């Protein structure tokens, strides 16, 4: 194999008849070891390395899933997507897939193993923004956002108090600990930050879920991290809804950028699919405009909540019956 060529797979999702997995092909990608240091220089070097890469455009890639083999060609930026029907019923949980990078003569240049998540057929699915909804990110201010990225590592990034408790309660909403509700984390952050975000979420004991991020960037565009892709974010959310026709969705976002408008668009298109919309009031100056947007959503029969602290959102979820009192939730001690 060519050691300079590599494949990166991200968690896939779907059901037996509609499986999806995404990935990137690289001609070069900096070797990265995360030490979870409090040393500023160590953290800066780690972050920079996430953006030191060279995509492999139009590379042929081959997916192996159980007894199925599919081929695809990467796009101009090395990004590729496989979407297929398993041809048989699959059990819920995580299923392994393998993707290989192929030369013109079918020589395997590199390979990578990933997983596709098939959730249980529960009543609800949860879609959440990441920056300034779960993690303190200052997304609307470039310098503050870069400061958060540079001076902290995945285990020192601050999440909002109460978020882990709320999401853990929602994971068990009207289901059991052995059949948790699925979570999808949709962000305008780039795929460069995928491993960074996965580690942050696992370290903070947030529900395991599928991340859907934005187009890979190179180091020359680092200053623009997280500042593009809101239209793409809308499309990614709509694909999730289309992939899971039997579940009702609850959305989480904040009012620092476009989340209220994105969710209003989705609510107008799929009012019967949306159970509730939660918006964290990060920018008080936007509160009145956000309330107007949520009022429009509410006219569709969808519950809404504008909250500053997660405790307010938890109270709202309990009031509308989305979560039960703590003492009635079996197995909660295993996820909190």
Secondary structure, DSSP 8 states (H G I E B T S, - for coil): --TT-EEEE--EEEETTEEEEEEEEEEEE----------HHHHHHHHHHHT-EEE-TT-EEEEEETTEEEEEE--TTSEEEEEE--SS---SEEEEEEEEEE-TT--EEEEEEEEEEE----SEEEEE--BTTTB---TT-HHHHHHHHHH--TTT--B-TTHHHHHHHHHTTTS-GGG--EEEEEEEEEGGGHHHHHHHHHHTT----EEEEE----GGGGGGTTSS-HHHHHHHHHHHHHH-TT-EEEEEEESSSSHHHHHHHHHHH-GGGEEEEEEE---GGGHHHHHHHHHHHHTTT-EEEEESSHHHHHHHHHHTTSS--GGG-TTGGGT-
